[in-house]
Amino acid sequence: MRIAVALSGGIDSSAAAWLLQKQGWDVTGVTMRHFTDSELGFAAGEGIEAVLEQAAKVCKALRIPHEIIDVRDEFSQTVISNFISEYQSGRTPNPCTLCNRVIKWGKLLEKINEMGIEQMATGHYIRLQQIKDKYHLFRSADSRKDQSYMLWQLQQQQLAKTIFPLAEMTKAEAKQIIIDNNIPVSIHNESQEICFIKDHYDAFLEGKISFEPGDIILSDGELIGRHNGLPLYTIGQRKGLHTGLNVPLFVIGLDTATNQLIVSSDKEGLLRAEFEINKVNWIADIPEDASGLMVQIRYNSPAVEVAELKCLGDVLLVKLQKPVRAVTPGQSAVFYRNDELLGGGVIAR
């Protein structure tokens, strides 16, 4: 009955640890040290050291052991390296989906198993069910906090060792656990979007990749201005385009071969009815057809209906029933049928 809770010291993971205790589990809190504050520009009380300190306070209050697991090398060589290379290549990455597979359910779970603990729990809002001989993931009971989009890369052997205590709970209920049991967590603080970015991603990337200025052109090729480096822009972006034109402009393409930023005043230029994905992962079963299949192309965007999936060698062509706006290379395309998370891939183009 031993279990390790991936503990950040925040509301969700702390509530998960308390719930498991009440269910009779022998709980150990584990916290990753995945970067060094000074190397990434964090001051005292801002970065990972503050997380470690807060997690230790929670474990003390719950009277459970607390272990710090160093994964800095693996995190740097995979997540941070991929983040930098994706921006260098004109794509907009989603580092959390990669981290979940290779770090949290990779190196961290491996270290937990080496401690003699077979099961790991997290504070994610998602439902896990074993159906016959396979594990399936479903959207959480709290649709506003559902985190299934971020977990599309998980695999069967990882899910077999996982428990999600908050699966059927709402965020409000998790907060109430913290309040009722005087767990030393601020109920007003939420996790930042990307844990290793202190302020903005362009400051993080400075000195790591090239910000080479280039031309801003309209979709018909007309030169209308200069950009400050393609990594500073993403598909659908409107702000920060200095062209002198008195019309709203939207980024519709980044041409790394010519170092040109392609923009349009027509929102219709952002619409796409099909796109390609690679690095595809299916969690339990490969869909036999597109019937009832939905795809979500951003964490906060609604899922849209799929018309067809077509394998084209190393990529999967996704055709939609209706066009969607701002399909962004590097982001995750995540598939659902009803509430079940089926899998996903990385948008290639």
N, C-alpha and C positions, 0 to 999 in steps of 0.2 A: 504493500500500500504506500510505497514511497513515490513522491512526485516532485519535480522541480518546476517552479513557476518562474517564467521569464519576467523579471520584476524591474520596472523602471522607477517605481516609487510614485507612479501616477494613480489616478482614480481607478482605471480599468484593471490593471494588473494587481493592484492592492486588494480590490474587491474580489478578484478571482482567487487570490491566496486565502482570504478570509473564508470564502465559500467552501473551498476544498478542505480547510481545517474542520469546518462544521460537519462536513460529510465523512470525516474520519481519516482523511489522508495524512500521512507523515510528510509534511511540506518543508521543502528547502527553497529559499529564494535565491535565484541566480541572476546576476546582472553582467552584461557584456561591457568590457572596456574595449571599444572598437576604434577609438582614435585618441590622440593626445591634444588636450585643449590648446596649448601654446602653439602647436604646429598649425592649427586651423584658425588662430586668431581669437579664441575665446578667453575672456578674462575670468578671474575667480568667481565662482557662483553662477556661471553661465552655461558651461558645457557639460562634458561627461563626468567631471569630478562632482558637480552638483547633483547629477543623477545618482551616482554611486552613494553619495552622502544621504540623499533622500531615501533611497532603497534600503540602506542600512537602518534608518530610523523606523521604517515600516516593519522590517523584520524584527527589530527589537520590541516594537509594540505588540506584534503578533507572537513573540517568543518563538521564533523559528530561526534556524541557521541561515546565514547569508554568505554566499560564495561569489567572488568576482572572477570572471573568466575572461582572459586576455585573448582577443581575436583581432588585434590591431593589424598584424601582418596580412591575414587573410582578407580583412575588410579593405585595406589599402590596395591590395593586388587585384581584387575583383570589383567591388562596388565603386570605389573612388576612381580606379583606373578606367572602368567602363564609362563612368559619368563624364570624365574628361574626353575620352576618345569619341564618344557619341556627339558631344558638342563640337568637337574639332571637325567632325564629318558632316555637320549641318543638320543633325538630328536633335530632338528634344527628349532626353531619356527619362525613365521613371525608375530611379534607383531603389525604391522600396520593394518593388516586386522581385528584383534580383537579390536583394539582401535577404528577403524572407526565405528564398530557396537555398542559397549557398552559405549564408551566415547563420540566421536564426534556426532554420531547420536543417542546416548543414553542420558547420563547425561547432556551434553552440550545443546542438543536440548530441553530436559526437562526444563532446567533453562531458556532458551530463551522463551519458551512458558509461563513460569511463569511470565516473564516480559511483557506479553501481546502481544508478537510478534509471529505470527503463522508460518512464513516462514524463512528458513535458506538457505544461499548460501555459496558455497565454491569455491576455485580456482582450483578444479580438472578439468582435461581435459577428459571429458566423456560426452556423449549425453544421455539425458533423454527424453523419449516420452511417452505420455499417449495414449494407443491404446484401445479403448472401455473403459472398466472399470478397466484396469490394467496399471501399470507403467512398462516400459521396459528400460533397459540400453543398450547402444551401444558404441562401440569404438569411440574415439574422431576423429575430423577431422585431427589432427596432430598425425600421427601414431608414431612418435618418442617420443611424450610426453604422449601417451595414458596411463591413470591410472586406467582403468577398472579392471585390475587384483586385485587391492587392495580393491575393493568395492564389492566383491562377497557375502559378508555376509549381505548386506543391505536388508531390507524387505519393503513390500508395504506401511505400515503406515509411515515409515521414508521417503520414496521417495515422498510420497504425500505432504510433507512439504519442499521439496528441490528444489533448482534452481542451475543449473551449467552455469553461464554466459559465461564461456570460451569454451563451448561445440563445437562451430564451428570455433574456433580460433586456430592459431598456437602460439607457444612460441614466435616467432619473433614478431608477432603482439601484444602480451601482453607486451613485452619489449618496443615496440614503444609507446604504451599508456603511460608507465611510463616516457619515455624520453620527449614526446611531451607535457606532462602536469606537468612536474617538480615535480613529486611525489618523496618524499625523500626515495628512495629505491636504493640500489646498484644492477645494472643489471648483475653484475658478480657473485654474491653470489647465490648458490643453497642450498636448505635444505639438512642437513646431513641425512644419511641413516636411523639411529635409533635415535630419538630425545633425549632419555634419556641416551645414551651411549656417554661418553666424548671421549674416545680414542678407545679401543678395548673391545669386549664383555668379554674376559677372565679376564681383570682387574676389570670389573664391577661385575663379578660373584665371584671373590676372596672373601672368607670369608662368602659367602652366600650358597655355595654348596661345596661338597667334591670333591677334585681333587686327587683321589686315583690312584697311578701308577699301571700299569698292563702289561700284555704281549701283544706284537704285533705278530700276527701269520699270515701265509699265508693261503689261502683258503683251503689247504690240511691239515692244522693243524700244520705245522712246525713252531717252535718258532724262530723268527728272531730278536727280540729286545724288548724294553720296551717303553711304552707310559707314558705320564705325567698326565693322567686323561682323561677319555672319553669325558667330555664336551668340551675339546679343539679341537675336531675333528668333521668333517662332511663328509657325503658321497661324493666321488669324489675328496676329498682333496689329493694333491700331496706333497705340501711343509710341512716341519716340521716333517717328518717321519725319525727318526734317527735309522737306522737299520744296517748300515755298508755295505749293498749290493750296488753294482755299477749298479743298474738298476732302472729305474723309477718305483715307486710304487704308487698305488692309494688306498684310503680307500674305501672298498666295504661293510663294516658292522661294527656295534658297538654292542657287546654282553654285555648288562648290567648285565645279570645273572652271567657271569663268569669274567666280567671286562676285556674282551679281545677286542683288536682292530684288525679287520680282513682286510688284504690288499692283493693286487694282482698286478703283473706286467703286467697282460693282461687287456687292456682297455675293452675287451669284457665282463669282469666280472662286469662291471658297467651297462651293458645293461639289460633293463627290458621290457618285452612285456605286463606285467600286474601288477597291484598293487591295494591295498585296500585303501579306504578313509572313514572317519567318519565325524560327525558334518556337514552333508550335508545341504545346503540351496539352494533352487530354488527361484529365484527372482520373476518370474511371473507364469510360468507353468512348470510342470515336463515333460521332453522330452518323447515322446511316444516310440521313438526308437533311435538308434545311427546314423541314416542317416544324413550325413552332419555334424556330431558332431565333434568338435575339443576340445582338452584339452591342457592347458598350465601349466607346472609344476614349472616354475620359472618366476619371474617378467620380466627378460630380455631374456627368451628363446622363441623360436617360438612355436606356437601351433601345435600339431600333431593330426592325424586322429584317432578317436575312432572306434573300431570294434564292441564293445559290452559293455553294462552296465548291471550288474547283482546284484540284491539285495541279500545279504547274512546276514540276521538278522540285526544287528546293523551297518553293514558296506556295502559299495557299491564297488563291484569288477569292475575295469576299465580294459578292454582289448583293446590293441592298434593294429592298422594295421601293424605298424613296431616298433621294440624296440627303446627305448630312453635311454639316458645315465644319470646316477646319479639321480634316483628317490629318494628323501630324505624325510624320515618320519619327520613330523612336518611342512613341507612346504605346501603351498596351491596348490591344483589341481583345475583349473578354466576352466569352460566349455563355449564354444562359438558355435554358428551356424551362419555362415557368420560373420557379425560384431556385432551380438547381444550377450551380456553377459548373459548367462542363469543362472549361479550360480556356486557352487563349493563345496569343502570339504577339510578336512585336511588329508594329506597322513598319513595313519596309519602304513602300512608296504608294 
